[in-house]
Amino acid sequence: MVDRIKVGLVGIGNCFSGLIQGIEYYRKNPSQEVTGIIHDKLAGYGIHDIDFVCGFDVGETKVGKPLNEAIYGYPNMVDWISKNDMPKTDAKVYESPLLDGVGIWVENRVKPISSTKTTEQIADEVKQVIKDSGVEIIVSYLPVGSDKVTEFWAQICLDTNTAFVNCIPSFIASDEKWAKKFEEKNIPCIGDDIKGQVGATIVHRTLAKLCNDRGTKIEKTYQINVGGNTDFLNMKEQDRLVSKKISKTESVQSQLNERLDDDQIYVGPSDFIPFLGNTKLMFMRIEGRQWANIPYNMEVRLEVDDKANSAGIVIDAIRLAKIALDRGIGGPIKPASAYLMKHPIEQTSDIAAKTACEKFVAGQ
Ligand SMILES: NC(=O)c1ccc[n+]([C@@H]2O[C@H](COP(=O)([O-])OP(=O)(O)OC[C@H]3O[C@@H](n4cnc5c(N)ncnc54)[C@H](O)[C@@H]3O)[C@@H](O)[C@H]2O)c1
């Protein structure tokens, strides 16, 4: 019999909705094989051993609501399990500080609650909620461009001895200064910026590595992504996008034998197409040269539900954070970060990361 894993959620958007609805889907359909990458038990922990004990958000459709209602709050759009079929929970959604504000493109969709509290007051309340509900892992799915809020939550984790799983491209686990703080307090941290199960990054990395491993020379490459949810709408704001582009571009560059010049590689979220909803389309092209300097190119189109893509990975990140807690291992959890995140503190090939992760789980 394993412990329950008590998790607090930050940013109750589509990604968390997909995670929670997915777990409920498997509960209602026990004969279905769980299709996450480490689908079976991880050191004894299965997907039903997780309790989401509280959430934090700023939106008026989320704050103050029970978690089972908040995950359906506008503008969330994941609807795999109907709202009435979702079991009720005592877990509530509490206030998070606004800090970086709501992006200009999403401000007519995400209406923050009117609050008179200072960041310090919110921090005190948050720490009390974490204590009262026994949270041992905080998972963040904040919008892109939430650098200050991410630092707020990283500090909360340090102050409350809570592990941190950072699914977004605001750098904590991969930032030397923050990584050291987590190391010094021996608190596990997994990040940054979650990879999809079969997402644009993993497909692009894998094919770029294949081209290199087959001895060809990649000359230029691009990856364009479009989608129709608030994540894509928010990413139209270039000022909020700086770290996302670094995270996605470095994830591909790290797999090449020779780095491409900046003007020979473009990797980015590129536009919002409303009717796509949570469907993400990725278009990727690699151009290079093979034997006798003869040119070749390839193009890939990927169509995928972005939320299923991320939930199938975060379910493992949570369990790996719990394993680290159980074993008293702190600081950035390098095997888990390299395997599951786009921007880990140490990039490796995905095969090497998988092997390291398996060894970590086996306690080697
Ligand atoms: N495959 C994927 O979906 C994937 C992959 C990698 C990274 N991500 C990242 O995960 C994040 C979440 O994606 P999503 O689709 O759930 O986004 P979303 O827009 O659906 O949800 C974001 C949530 O954060 C809340 N929020 C805004 N400001 C906040 C604050 N200051 N404090 C607390 N909550 C706040 C919003 O109200 C909303 O509920 C994004 O940064 C996205 O880029 C997603």
The ligand as a MOL file (V3000), in Angstrom:
LIG
                    3D

  0  0  0     0  0            999 V3000
M  V30 BEGIN CTAB
M  V30 COUNTS 44 48 0 0 0
M  V30 BEGIN ATOM
M  V30 1 N 0.8180 20.5380 -24.3740 0
M  V30 2 C 0.5310 21.5780 -23.6510 0
M  V30 3 O -0.6190 21.9290 -23.4590 0
M  V30 4 C 1.6430 22.3720 -23.0050 0
M  V30 5 C 2.9690 21.9990 -23.2030 0
M  V30 6 C 3.9660 22.7340 -22.6050 0
M  V30 7 C 3.6520 23.8270 -21.8100 0
M  V30 8 N 2.3520 24.1900 -21.6530 0 CHG=1
M  V30 9 C 2.0730 25.3740 -20.8690 0
M  V30 10 O 1.1820 25.0940 -19.8070 0
M  V30 11 C 0.5480 26.3070 -19.4340 0
M  V30 12 C -0.9330 26.0940 -19.2090 0
M  V30 13 O -1.5720 25.7890 -20.4180 0
M  V30 14 P -3.1730 25.7760 -20.4550 0
M  V30 15 O -3.5700 25.3600 -21.8110 0
M  V30 16 O -3.7210 25.0550 -19.2810 0 CHG=-1
M  V30 17 O -3.4640 27.3490 -20.2850 0
M  V30 18 P -4.8510 28.0530 -19.9230 0
M  V30 19 O -4.8010 29.3990 -20.5130 0
M  V30 20 O -6.0000 27.1660 -20.2670 0
M  V30 21 O -4.8180 28.1400 -18.3180 0
M  V30 22 C -4.0510 29.0440 -17.5820 0
M  V30 23 C -4.7350 29.2580 -16.2320 0
M  V30 24 O -3.9100 30.0830 -15.4380 0
M  V30 25 C -4.7330 31.0310 -14.7630 0
M  V30 26 N -3.9330 32.1620 -14.3560 0
M  V30 27 C -3.6260 33.3040 -15.0280 0
M  V30 28 N -2.8350 34.1050 -14.2770 0
M  V30 29 C -2.6560 33.4530 -13.0970 0
M  V30 30 C -1.9480 33.7710 -11.8940 0
M  V30 31 N -1.2930 34.9200 -11.7450 0
M  V30 32 N -1.9790 32.8730 -10.8810 0
M  V30 33 C -2.6700 31.7080 -10.9810 0
M  V30 34 N -3.3610 31.3670 -12.0950 0
M  V30 35 C -3.3430 32.2270 -13.1390 0
M  V30 36 C -5.8360 31.3350 -15.7730 0
M  V30 37 O -6.9600 31.9180 -15.1350 0
M  V30 38 C -6.1050 29.9450 -16.3280 0
M  V30 39 O -7.0330 29.2620 -15.5100 0
M  V30 40 C 0.8630 27.3290 -20.5380 0
M  V30 41 O 1.9350 28.1460 -20.1070 0
M  V30 42 C 1.3340 26.4370 -21.6560 0
M  V30 43 O 2.1870 27.0780 -22.5930 0
M  V30 44 C 1.3380 23.4770 -22.2180 0
M  V30 END ATOM
M  V30 BEGIN BOND
M  V30 1 1 1 2
M  V30 2 2 2 3
M  V30 3 1 2 4
M  V30 4 1 4 5
M  V30 5 2 4 44
M  V30 6 2 5 6
M  V30 7 1 6 7
M  V30 8 2 7 8
M  V30 9 1 8 9
M  V30 10 1 8 44
M  V30 11 1 9 10
M  V30 12 1 9 42
M  V30 13 1 10 11
M  V30 14 1 11 12
M  V30 15 1 11 40
M  V30 16 1 12 13
M  V30 17 1 13 14
M  V30 18 2 14 15
M  V30 19 1 14 16
M  V30 20 1 14 17
M  V30 21 1 17 18
M  V30 22 2 18 19
M  V30 23 1 18 20
M  V30 24 1 18 21
M  V30 25 1 21 22
M  V30 26 1 22 23
M  V30 27 1 23 24
M  V30 28 1 23 38
M  V30 29 1 24 25
M  V30 30 1 25 26
M  V30 31 1 25 36
M  V30 32 1 26 27
M  V30 33 1 26 35
M  V30 34 2 27 28
M  V30 35 1 28 29
M  V30 36 1 29 30
M  V30 37 2 29 35
M  V30 38 1 30 31
M  V30 39 2 30 32
M  V30 40 1 32 33
M  V30 41 2 33 34
M  V30 42 1 34 35
M  V30 43 1 36 37
M  V30 44 1 36 38
M  V30 45 1 38 39
M  V30 46 1 40 41
M  V30 47 1 40 42
M  V30 48 1 42 43
M  V30 END BOND
M  V30 END CTAB
M  END
